[in-house]
Amino acid sequence: MEELIVWKRDPVECVKELIGNPTFREMMQYAPEKVYEDMEGECRIYDEMWTGDWWWNLQKMLPPGATVAPVILASDKTQLTSFSGDKSAWPVYLSIGNIPGSIRRRPSSKTTVLIGYIPTTKLDIFRTDEERSRNGQQLFHHCMSLLLNPLVEAGKNGVDMVCADGKVRTVFPILSAYIADWPEQCLVACTKESRCPKCLAGTKERGEPVDTVLRDPEKTKKLLRRAGGNPRDKNLKEHGIRAVDPFWADLPHCNIFSCLTPDLLHQLHKGVFGDHVWKWSTEATAGGEEEIDRRFKSMPSHPSVRHFNKGISVLSQMTGTEYKNIEKVYLGALIGVVDLRVHRAVQAILDFIVLASFESHTDDSLTRIDSAWSSWHENKGIFRELGIRRQDFGSIPKLHMLRYYITSIRSRGAAAWTNTELSERYHIEYAKSGYRASNRRDFLEQMTVWLRRQEAIHRRRTYLDWLRKRHPDESAQAEDEGEADGGEEEEEGRESQEQQERSEFFVNTPALPTPVSHQVLMARTPAYPNASVRELGLQSGLNDFPPVLHSFLLDSGYSRSITSLDFSHLRVQGFKRFTIRLPSPFDSGGLGLSEVNNDSIRATFCQAPRTPLRSPSPARFDTALAIQDPSSWRVSTSRSDGSLSGLKVCRVRFIFKLQPEGQPLAYVEWFNAPLWSSDLGLFSVSKAYRRRPQRQTSIIPTSSILCSCHLIPKFGTNIGPKPDADDALDTYTTFYLNPYLRAHDYLLLRYHKLYDI
């Protein structure tokens, strides 16, 4: 006999603590809402859980005046030791959908709490692997039943709780979402990993975009009762169900199959793209891995893109971040070396990934997700025709799960708020940090003690922060007497400190009249405080800077006393970069860009190494989208047709000011107007020349630059043996605008062109 210990806390008390936390008073939601993008109420928005249909449908089933607390659970077995020791923990987390997802995803907000540890054991007391597997599954469900038992009565009759606004409400904590990776989703749903945990589709049906019969929790419970724990029961095998007693059988208003939310990390980034589409498309490439590696090595740099200077075939034990960085430029690396149908199949999956990752959706964006899904099925056959994929696509369960993303988003809000990346991040807070603080013996008990102390410290800090806001003098006195530091958690403290340092480092510059309203941030101290115009003209890429500056001064109406100066004596203040704070109007109707993003644009010269052991720092001259014709750009944005009228791509060669208090300016090289390629689904640009080899250049205010952009060279059919990323923008003449760089690039460069919806 093996004795196991389950560490648990009351989930109802955890819900009370979360829904009653006055810190979230202004953001706590107690009732469902229907939000629309337009005044006519035709295009609905889905972002937070209270905007989805699940809450609305449940509210109708509860007594009048009832308040729903959508319980969000997450569990994931994690390794505590890195190299040896074989120590692991199986934490279970809880949060509620009344709190916005943007707050829940921050570990420092403490909106997700640990409610227990499931024991991890190899069950060596059983003789066969089959017995160990079956009893391990039943152990999980039994432990979860012990953890969640208080939710049964509370979900049926409700519990009076003091909410964050001070009001007492009858709250019904109901399981709404369960965050888990694929093996754990099947474990929770009591299904085999070769079957879908949401529907009864067979292997052939899973490979096609056809409607299937969804699993019904009541019918499933009946099948399990009739089987009586017999794993060889015919009906259980037919439905792909494992013979266990499910923990969710008694939970009220619980459809566990619909509670399983999309997993962006394991299903999309690591699963469909990393395990399948990437490998298939690489095999379909003329030149194989070597050609793809050469293209990644020669990819131009951008602050938002990781540069793979050794290629991507050498990567091992990859993280989700690495997969995301590969996805940003992968399509551009395939152009010219794959069949057009391979290109479109990969593009469909990348479109699906970007769209599914939006933090807010509309009916329009969900239609585009469906179009991307349909495009994949239209083009996937090329992999079988090329002999790369020999089996049916239905044998890939993660690929089949993509069909349920739209349903889940309409039901429970954006998939970004129920992603396993969130639960994996909490392992650091609730498992690994506590383990490191222990002496490695009886570590779970020590971890619980450590966590209780951390929560006590957090409560005290939260109280002092509240006290400081209400009684500044008293809170200051409390700090003088040696009380704990008030304010926010450690991570938020670091963020606020970084913001303070940033505000000290950057100053706001007065904006010139432009068709967009954005903030340009510049360094207080210039990197080149006394740059000679004559010497700048000797730099590579700045040969035309003196005459262009002279023309700019004349056109800008400067006095002749300035324009007639000998340029050999004229000096300016040079900067290495400036930052644009991209505003929320790029949200395009609530499509996941509500937060302000800092967009950095660099213009740095090659620098000698500080020490002999280091290599010289290469020059960085970033590309950007600038507004040349404000009136055309206004018309383009109002049409929302994906047109880039009024915009042109430029390469920033030098950032400067004529006077310390003057407007920041940029010396840029221009590209021709972007051209849309319907075959590739991308915009292309080429270098603009006055007369070859002299580039078309000018000086513009930095406030007329909309945002940075990333250009992918048109490599052709063979890149050659010696790629150089630092010279790629100088070597090639034609480029593709990369829409997969960031969410706002996608909205600007591809969203409205997507499948001509």
C-alpha positions in Angstrom: 0.0 0.0 0.0 1.2 3.5 -0.9 0.1 6.5 1.2 -0.3 9.8 -0.7 -1.0 13.3 0.6 -3.2 15.8 -1.2 -2.5 19.5 -0.2 -5.7 21.5 -0.7 -7.5 24.7 0.3 -11.2 25.6 0.0 -11.9 26.9 -3.5 -15.0 28.7 -2.3 -13.0 30.7 0.1 -10.5 31.5 -2.7 -13.4 32.8 -4.8 -14.5 34.9 -1.8 -11.1 36.4 -1.5 -10.8 37.2 -5.2 -14.3 38.7 -5.8 -14.0 40.7 -2.6 -10.6 42.2 -3.2 -11.1 46.0 -3.1 -8.0 46.3 -5.3 -10.1 45.3 -8.3 -13.1 47.4 -7.3 -13.1 49.4 -10.5 -12.6 46.5 -12.9 -14.7 43.7 -11.3 -17.6 42.6 -13.5 -20.7 41.0 -12.0 -23.0 40.5 -15.0 -22.7 39.5 -18.6 -22.6 42.2 -21.4 -23.1 42.3 -25.1 -20.7 44.7 -26.7 -20.9 45.8 -30.3 -18.4 47.5 -32.6 -21.0 49.5 -34.4 -24.0 51.6 -33.4 -26.4 49.3 -35.3 -25.5 46.3 -33.1 -24.5 44.2 -36.1 -20.9 43.4 -35.3 -20.4 41.9 -31.8 -17.2 42.1 -29.8 -15.9 39.1 -27.9 -13.0 39.7 -25.5 -13.6 39.1 -21.8 -15.6 36.2 -20.4 -18.6 38.4 -19.6 -18.9 39.2 -23.3 -19.4 35.6 -24.3 -22.5 33.5 -24.7 -21.7 31.0 -21.9 -22.3 33.6 -19.1 -25.5 34.8 -20.8 -26.9 31.3 -21.1 -26.0 30.4 -17.5 -27.5 33.5 -16.1 -30.9 32.5 -17.5 -30.7 29.3 -15.6 -30.1 30.9 -12.2 -32.5 32.7 -9.8 -33.1 36.4 -10.3 -30.4 38.5 -8.7 -27.8 35.7 -8.8 -24.2 36.6 -9.6 -22.0 34.2 -11.5 -18.4 33.7 -10.6 -16.9 31.9 -13.6 -14.3 29.6 -12.1 -11.2 29.1 -14.2 -9.1 26.1 -13.3 -5.6 25.2 -14.6 -3.4 22.2 -13.8 -0.1 21.1 -15.2 2.5 18.7 -13.9 5.9 20.4 -13.7 9.5 19.3 -13.1 11.1 21.0 -10.0 14.7 19.8 -10.6 16.6 20.8 -13.7 19.3 18.1 -14.1 18.9 15.5 -11.4 16.6 14.5 -8.5 13.5 13.7 -10.5 11.3 15.9 -8.2 8.0 17.1 -9.6 4.8 18.9 -8.5 1.3 19.0 -9.8 -0.2 22.3 -8.9 -3.9 23.3 -9.5 -4.7 27.0 -9.9 -7.9 28.9 -9.7 -9.0 32.3 -10.9 -12.4 33.9 -11.8 -13.7 35.4 -15.0 -15.1 38.5 -13.3 -11.5 39.9 -13.4 -10.3 41.2 -16.8 -7.9 38.9 -18.6 -5.2 41.6 -19.0 -5.1 41.6 -15.2 -5.3 37.9 -14.7 -2.3 37.2 -16.9 0.0 39.3 -14.7 1.4 37.0 -11.9 2.1 40.1 -9.8 -1.6 40.9 -9.7 -2.2 37.7 -7.5 -5.5 37.1 -9.3 -4.7 33.4 -9.7 -4.3 31.4 -6.6 -3.0 27.9 -5.8 -5.8 25.6 -4.5 -3.8 22.4 -4.1 -1.1 20.0 -5.1 -2.0 16.6 -6.7 0.4 13.9 -5.5 2.9 12.7 -8.1 3.8 9.1 -7.9 4.9 6.3 -10.2 2.5 3.8 -8.7 5.0 1.0 -8.6 2.7 -1.0 -6.4 0.9 -2.1 -9.6 2.4 -4.7 -11.8 1.6 -3.6 -15.3 1.8 -0.3 -17.2 -1.9 -0.6 -18.0 -2.8 -0.9 -14.3 -0.5 2.0 -13.4 -2.0 4.2 -16.2 -5.6 3.4 -15.3 -5.1 3.9 -11.6 -3.1 7.1 -12.2 -6.0 8.5 -14.1 -8.4 7.6 -11.3 -6.1 9.1 -8.7 -6.1 12.4 -10.6 -9.9 12.5 -10.7 -10.2 11.4 -7.0 -7.9 14.2 -5.9 -9.7 16.8 -8.0 -13.0 15.6 -6.5 -11.5 16.3 -3.0 -10.3 19.7 -4.1 -13.5 20.9 -5.8 -16.1 19.3 -3.6 -17.0 22.7 -1.9 -18.0 24.0 -5.4 -20.8 21.4 -5.6 -23.0 22.9 -2.9 -22.0 26.5 -3.6 -22.8 26.1 -7.3 -26.2 24.7 -6.6 -27.4 27.2 -3.9 -25.0 30.1 -4.1 -23.0 31.7 -1.3 -23.4 35.3 0.1 -20.1 37.1 -0.6 -18.9 40.6 0.1 -17.8 41.9 -3.3 -15.0 44.3 -4.2 -17.5 47.3 -4.3 -18.6 46.5 -0.7 -22.0 45.0 -1.7 -23.2 41.6 -0.6 -24.2 39.3 -3.5 -25.4 35.7 -3.8 -22.5 34.3 -5.8 -22.7 31.0 -7.8 -19.1 29.7 -8.4 -19.5 27.6 -11.6 -16.6 25.9 -13.5 -16.4 27.8 -16.8 -12.9 27.0 -18.2 -10.2 24.5 -17.7 -6.7 25.4 -19.0 -4.6 22.4 -19.8 -2.3 21.0 -22.5 -3.3 18.1 -24.7 -2.5 15.1 -22.5 -4.2 16.8 -19.5 -7.2 17.8 -21.6 -7.8 14.2 -22.4 -7.2 13.2 -18.8 -9.8 15.8 -17.6 -12.3 14.7 -20.3 -11.7 11.0 -19.6 -10.9 10.4 -23.2 -8.1 8.6 -25.0 -5.3 10.8 -26.4 -6.0 9.4 -29.9 -9.6 10.8 -29.7 -11.0 14.3 -29.6 -12.0 15.4 -26.1 -14.8 17.6 -27.5 -16.5 15.5 -30.2 -17.1 11.9 -31.4 -15.4 12.3 -34.7 -13.5 9.4 -36.2 -10.1 9.6 -37.7 -11.3 10.4 -41.2 -13.8 13.0 -40.0 -11.1 14.7 -37.9 -9.1 15.5 -41.0 -11.8 17.4 -42.8 -13.9 20.5 -42.1 -17.1 18.7 -41.4 -19.6 19.0 -38.6 -19.4 16.3 -36.0 -21.5 15.2 -32.9 -20.3 17.0 -29.8 -19.7 15.0 -26.6 -22.6 15.2 -24.1 -21.6 15.1 -20.4 -24.9 13.5 -19.3 -24.6 10.7 -21.9 -20.9 10.2 -21.0 -21.8 9.8 -17.3 -24.5 7.2 -18.2 -21.9 5.3 -20.2 -19.5 5.3 -17.3 -22.1 4.2 -14.8 -23.2 1.3 -17.1 -19.6 0.2 -17.6 -19.1 0.0 -13.9 -15.3 0.6 -14.1 -14.8 -2.0 -16.8 -12.0 -0.7 -19.1 -12.9 -3.2 -21.8 -16.5 -2.1 -22.1 -17.6 -2.0 -25.7 -19.5 1.3 -25.5 -16.6 3.1 -23.8 -14.2 1.9 -26.5 -16.6 3.1 -29.2 -16.7 6.6 -27.7 -13.0 6.7 -26.8 -13.8 7.0 -23.1 -11.6 5.8 -20.2 -13.2 3.9 -17.3 -12.8 6.4 -14.5 -15.1 8.2 -12.0 -14.8 11.8 -13.3 -14.4 14.6 -10.8 -16.8 16.8 -12.8 -19.8 14.4 -12.5 -21.4 16.3 -9.6 -20.4 19.9 -10.5 -23.5 21.9 -11.3 -24.1 23.5 -14.7 -20.8 22.0 -15.9 -20.1 20.8 -19.5 -16.5 19.8 -19.0 -16.0 19.3 -22.8 -16.9 22.9 -23.6 -14.9 24.0 -20.6 -11.7 22.9 -22.3 -10.4 26.1 -23.9 -8.0 26.6 -26.8 -4.3 26.1 -26.0 -2.4 28.6 -28.2 1.0 27.4 -26.9 0.8 23.7 -27.3 -1.8 23.4 -30.0 -0.7 26.2 -32.4 2.9 27.3 -31.8 4.5 24.0 -30.6 1.9 21.7 -32.1 0.4 22.5 -35.5 3.2 24.8 -36.6 6.3 23.4 -34.8 5.6 19.7 -35.1 4.0 19.6 -38.5 3.7 22.6 -40.8 7.3 23.7 -40.3 8.7 20.3 -41.0 6.5 19.6 -44.0 7.2 22.9 -45.6 10.9 22.6 -45.0 10.9 19.2 -46.7 9.0 20.7 -49.6 11.7 23.4 -50.0 14.1 23.3 -52.9 17.4 23.1 -51.0 15.9 21.8 -47.8 17.1 22.9 -44.3 20.3 24.3 -45.7 18.5 26.9 -47.9 16.1 27.8 -45.1 19.0 28.3 -42.7 20.8 30.6 -45.1 17.7 32.7 -45.5 17.3 33.0 -41.7 20.9 34.0 -41.3 20.5 36.7 -43.9 17.2 38.1 -42.6 17.4 41.9 -41.8 17.3 42.7 -38.1 14.4 44.4 -36.2 14.0 45.1 -32.5 10.9 42.8 -32.4 12.6 39.8 -34.2 15.2 37.4 -32.9 18.0 36.9 -35.4 19.0 33.3 -35.8 22.6 33.7 -36.8 23.1 29.9 -37.0 19.9 29.1 -38.7 16.9 27.2 -37.2 17.7 23.6 -38.0 20.2 23.5 -35.1 17.7 24.5 -32.5 16.7 21.9 -29.8 14.4 22.0 -26.8 12.7 25.0 -28.2 10.4 27.3 -26.2 7.2 29.0 -27.3 9.1 32.2 -27.7 11.4 30.7 -30.3 8.5 29.2 -32.2 6.9 32.7 -32.3 10.0 34.3 -33.6 10.4 31.8 -36.3 6.7 32.3 -37.3 7.3 36.0 -37.7 9.6 35.6 -40.7 9.1 32.0 -41.9 6.7 32.7 -44.7 9.1 35.2 -46.2 11.9 32.7 -46.1 9.8 30.2 -48.2 9.1 32.6 -51.1 10.8 31.4 -54.3 11.7 27.9 -53.1 8.3 26.2 -52.5 5.2 25.5 -54.6 2.5 28.2 -54.4 0.1 25.9 -52.7 2.7 25.1 -50.0 3.1 28.9 -49.5 -0.7 29.3 -49.2 -1.0 26.4 -46.8 1.7 27.8 -44.5 0.2 31.3 -44.8 -3.3 30.0 -43.8 -1.8 28.4 -40.6 0.1 31.6 -39.8 -3.0 33.7 -40.4 -5.0 31.4 -38.1 -2.3 31.7 -35.3 -2.2 35.5 -35.5 -6.0 35.9 -35.6 -6.6 33.4 -32.8 -4.1 35.2 -30.6 -6.0 38.5 -30.7 -7.0 39.7 -27.2 -10.3 40.9 -28.6 -12.5 39.6 -31.5 -15.4 40.8 -33.6 -17.7 38.8 -35.8 -15.5 40.1 -38.6 -12.3 38.7 -37.2 -14.0 35.3 -36.4 -15.1 35.2 -40.0 -11.5 35.6 -41.1 -10.4 32.8 -38.7 -12.9 30.6 -40.5 -11.5 31.7 -43.9 -8.0 30.9 -42.8 -9.1 27.5 -41.7 -10.9 26.8 -45.0 -7.8 28.0 -46.9 -5.7 25.4 -45.1 -8.0 22.6 -46.1 -8.0 23.8 -49.7 -4.2 23.7 -49.9 -3.1 20.9 -47.5 -3.4 18.3 -50.2 -0.1 19.5 -51.7 1.8 17.8 -48.8 0.3 14.4 -49.8 0.9 15.0 -53.5 4.6 15.7 -52.8 4.8 12.5 -50.7 5.6 14.4 -47.5 2.5 13.4 -45.6 1.5 9.8 -46.2 -1.2 9.4 -43.6 -4.6 11.2 -43.3 -4.6 14.5 -41.6 -7.2 13.2 -39.2 -4.5 11.3 -37.2 -3.3 14.7 -35.9 -5.7 15.6 -33.0 -4.2 19.1 -32.4 -4.9 20.0 -36.0 -8.5 18.9 -35.6 -8.9 21.0 -32.4 -8.6 24.2 -34.5 -12.1 23.9 -35.6 -13.4 24.7 -32.1 -11.6 28.0 -31.6 -14.4 30.1 -33.0 -17.0 28.3 -30.8 -14.9 28.7 -27.7 -14.2 32.4 -28.4 -17.9 33.1 -28.9 -18.7 31.2 -25.7 -16.0 32.2 -23.3 -14.1 35.2 -24.8 -10.6 35.5 -26.3 -8.4 32.5 -26.3 -5.5 34.7 -25.2 -6.9 34.8 -21.7 -7.1 31.0 -21.3 -3.8 30.0 -22.7 -1.4 27.5 -21.0 1.4 30.1 -21.2 -0.4 31.7 -18.2 -0.4 28.5 -16.1 3.2 27.7 -17.0 4.2 31.1 -15.9 2.6 30.5 -12.5 4.8 27.5 -11.9 7.6 29.9 -11.1 5.6 31.6 -8.4 3.7 28.6 -6.9 6.1 25.7 -7.4 9.7 26.3 -8.4 10.4 29.3 -6.2 9.0 27.5 -3.2 11.0 24.4 -4.0 14.2 26.4 -4.2 13.5 27.9 -0.8 13.1 24.4 0.7 15.8 21.9 1.9 14.6 19.4 -0.8 13.3 17.0 1.9 9.5 17.0 2.5 9.6 19.8 0.1 5.8 20.1 -0.5 5.1 20.8 3.1 7.8 23.5 3.1 6.5 24.9 -0.1 3.1 25.4 1.4 4.6 27.2 4.4 6.7 29.4 2.1 3.6 30.3 0.0 1.5 31.2 3.1 4.3 33.6 4.2 4.4 35.1 0.7 0.7 35.6 0.7 0.8 37.2 4.1 3.5 39.6 2.9 1.4 40.5 -0.2 -1.7 41.2 1.9 0.3 43.5 4.2 1.8 45.3 1.2 -1.7 45.7 -0.3 -3.1 47.0 2.9 -0.3 49.6 3.3 -0.8 50.6 -0.3 -4.5 51.2 0.4 -3.6 53.0 3.6 -1.2 55.3 1.8 -3.8 56.3 -0.7 -6.4 57.1 2.1 -4.1 58.5 4.7 -0.8 59.6 3.3 0.6 60.9 6.6 -0.3 57.8 8.5 1.2 55.5 5.9 4.4 57.5 5.9 4.6 57.2 9.6 4.1 53.4 9.4 6.9 53.1 7.0 9.2 55.1 9.3 8.4 52.7 12.1 9.8 49.8 10.0 6.7 48.4 8.4 7.0 46.5 5.1 7.4 48.5 1.9 4.0 49.6 0.7 2.8 49.6 -2.8 2.7 46.9 -5.4 4.3 43.5 -5.8 8.0 43.0 -6.8 7.3 42.7 -10.5 5.0 45.7 -10.5 7.7 47.6 -8.5 10.2 46.8 -11.2 7.8 47.9 -13.9 7.1 51.2 -12.2 10.8 51.8 -11.6 11.5 51.1 -15.3 8.7 53.5 -16.2 10.2 56.1 -14.0 13.7 55.6 -15.5 12.1 55.7 -18.9 10.4 59.0 -18.1 13.7 60.4 -17.0 15.4 59.2 -20.1 12.9 60.3 -22.6 11.3 63.7 -23.2 8.1 64.4 -25.1 8.7 66.4 -28.3 6.1 68.8 -29.7 4.4 67.1 -32.6 4.1 68.7 -36.0 0.7 68.5 -37.6 0.3 64.9 -38.9 -2.7 62.8 -39.9 -2.2 60.5 -36.9 -1.9 61.2 -33.2 1.1 59.5 -31.7 3.8 60.3 -29.2 7.4 60.4 -30.2 10.0 59.9 -27.4 13.6 61.0 -27.7 16.6 60.6 -25.4 17.3 63.6 -23.3 21.0 63.5 -24.2 22.0 63.1 -27.8 24.4 60.3 -28.7 26.3 62.6 -31.1 25.9 66.0 -29.4 28.2 67.9 -31.9 28.0 66.1 -35.2 29.6 67.9 -38.1 27.4 68.0 -41.3 30.5 67.8 -43.5 31.8 64.7 -41.7 28.4 63.1 -41.8 28.4 63.5 -45.5 31.5 61.2 -45.7 29.6 58.4 -44.0 28.3 55.5 -46.1 24.7 56.2 -46.9 24.8 59.8 -45.9 26.7 61.2 -49.0 23.7 63.3 -50.0 22.9 64.5 -46.5 24.5 68.0 -46.8 22.7 69.1 -50.0 19.4 67.5 -48.9 19.7 69.3 -45.5 20.3 72.6 -47.4 17.2 72.1 -49.5 15.2 71.2 -46.5 16.2 74.4 -44.7 15.2 76.5 -47.8 11.9 74.7 -48.2 11.1 75.0 -44.5 11.4 78.8 -44.6 14.5 79.2 -42.5 16.3 82.6 -42.8 19.0 83.1 -45.3 21.4 83.7 -42.4 21.1 80.0 -41.6 20.9 78.6 -45.1 23.9 80.6 -46.3 26.2 79.2 -43.6 29.3 77.3 -44.7 28.2 73.7 -44.2 31.7 72.8 -43.1 30.9 74.6 -39.8 27.3 73.5 -39.4 26.7 71.0 -36.6 23.6 69.1 -35.4 22.6 66.9 -32.5 22.4 63.2 -33.5 20.5 60.4 -31.9 20.7 56.6 -32.1 17.0 56.0 -31.9 13.6 57.3 -31.2 10.5 55.6 -29.9 6.9 55.9 -31.1 4.1 55.1 -28.7 1.6 53.3 -31.0 -1.9 54.5 -29.9 -5.1 52.5 -29.5 -6.7 53.7 -32.8 -4.8 50.9 -34.5 -7.1 48.6 -32.6 -9.4 48.4 -35.6 -12.6 48.0 -33.5 -11.2 46.3 -30.5 -8.9 43.7 -32.2 -6.4 43.2 -29.5 -4.4 46.4 -29.4 -5.9 48.3 -26.5 -2.5 48.7 -24.8 0.0 51.2 -26.0 3.1 49.7 -27.6 6.5 51.2 -27.7 8.0 51.0 -31.2 11.7 51.7 -31.4 13.4 52.9 -34.7 17.2 52.8 -34.8 19.9 54.6 -36.8 23.3 53.7 -35.4 26.7 53.7 -37.1 29.2 50.8 -36.8 31.0 51.0 -33.5 34.4 49.7 -32.5 34.4 47.0 -29.8 35.0 48.2 -26.2 37.3 45.3 -25.5 39.6 43.3 -27.9 37.6 40.1 -27.3 34.4 41.6 -28.6 33.3 42.1 -32.2 32.4 45.5 -33.7 28.8 46.5 -33.3 27.2 46.6 -36.8 25.4 49.6 -38.1 21.6 49.5 -37.7 19.3 51.5 -40.0 15.7 50.5 -39.5 12.9 50.7 -42.0 9.6 52.4 -41.3 6.3 53.4 -42.8 6.0 57.1 -43.3 3.0 59.2 -44.3 3.7 61.1 -47.6 0.2 62.1 -48.5 -2.0 62.7 -45.4 -5.2 63.2 -47.3 -4.8 59.8 -49.2 -4.0 58.1 -45.9 -7.1 59.5 -44.2 -9.3 58.1 -47.0 -7.5 54.8 -46.9 -8.1 54.3 -43.2 -11.7 55.3 -43.5 -12.3 52.7 -46.2 -10.6 49.9 -44.3 -9.9 48.2 -47.6 -6.3 47.3 -46.8 -4.9 50.0 -49.1 -1.6 51.7 -48.1 -2.4 54.9 -50.1 -0.5 57.8 -48.7 2.1 55.6 -47.1 5.6 54.8 -48.3 8.4 52.7 -46.8 11.6 54.5 -45.9 14.9 53.6 -44.3 16.0 55.9 -41.5 19.7 56.8 -42.0 20.1 59.6 -39.4 18.1 61.1 -36.6 18.9 64.6 -35.5 17.9 68.0 -34.2 19.0 71.3 -35.6 18.6 72.9 -32.2 18.3 71.4 -28.7 14.6 72.5 -28.4 13.9 71.9 -32.1 11.8 69.2 -33.7 13.4 65.8 -34.2 14.1 65.1 -37.9 15.1 62.0 -39.8 17.2 61.7 -43.0 15.6 58.8 -44.9 16.0 56.8 -48.1 12.8 56.1 -49.9 11.2 53.0 -51.5 8.6 53.0 -54.2 4.9 52.7 -53.4 3.9 49.3 -52.0 2.4 46.9 -54.5 0.0 44.1 -53.5 0.6 40.6 -54.8 -2.6 38.6 -54.7 -0.7 35.3 -55.3 1.6 35.7 -52.3 -0.8 37.7 -50.2 2.0 40.3 -49.4 2.9 43.9 -50.2 6.2 44.3 -52.1 8.5 47.4 -52.3 11.6 48.3 -54.3 14.2 50.9 -53.8 13.5 54.3 -55.3 16.3 56.1 -57.2 16.8 59.6 -58.5 19.2 58.1 -61.0 21.1 54.9 -60.3 23.0 54.4 -58.1 21.8 57.6 -56.3 19.0 56.8 -53.9 15.9 59.1 -53.5 16.4 60.7 -50.1 14.8 63.5 -48.1 14.5 64.9 -44.5 11.2 64.4 -42.7 9.9 65.1 -39.2 9.9 62.0 -37.1 6.3 62.7 -36.2 5.3 61.8 -39.8 6.6 58.3 -39.4 3.7 56.0 -38.6 5.6 53.0 -37.3 8.6 50.7 -37.9 8.3 47.9 -40.4 10.3 44.8 -41.3 11.4 44.0 -44.8 12.1 40.5 -46.0 14.4 40.4 -49.1 13.2 38.8 -52.3 15.8 36.0 -52.2 14.9 34.3 -55.4 15.4 30.6 -56.0 18.9 30.4 -54.4 20.4 32.8 -51.9 24.0 31.8 -52.4 26.6 30.5 -50.0 27.5 33.8 -48.2 24.5 35.5 -46.6 25.1 38.6 -44.5 22.2 40.0 -42.5 23.9 43.3 -41.8 24.1 44.1 -45.5 20.8 42.5 -46.7 19.0 45.9 -47.0 21.9 47.2 -49.1 22.4 44.1 -51.2 18.8 43.4 -52.3 16.6 45.8 -54.3 13.1 44.2 -53.8 11.5 43.3 -50.5 8.3 42.1 -49.0 6.6 43.9 -46.1 6.3 41.5 -43.2 2.7 41.4 -41.8 3.5 38.8 -39.2 5.9 41.0 -37.2 3.4 42.2 -34.6 -0.4 42.4 -34.2 -0.6 46.0 -35.5 1.5 45.1 -38.6 -0.9 42.4 -39.3 -3.9 44.7 -39.0 -2.2 47.3 -41.2 -0.7 45.0 -43.9 -2.9 42.0 -44.2 -6.0 41.9 -42.1 -8.3 43.8 -44.5 -6.8 41.9 -47.5 -7.3 38.5 -46.0 -9.1 36.2 -48.5 -10.9 39.3 -49.9 -13.7 39.1 -47.3 
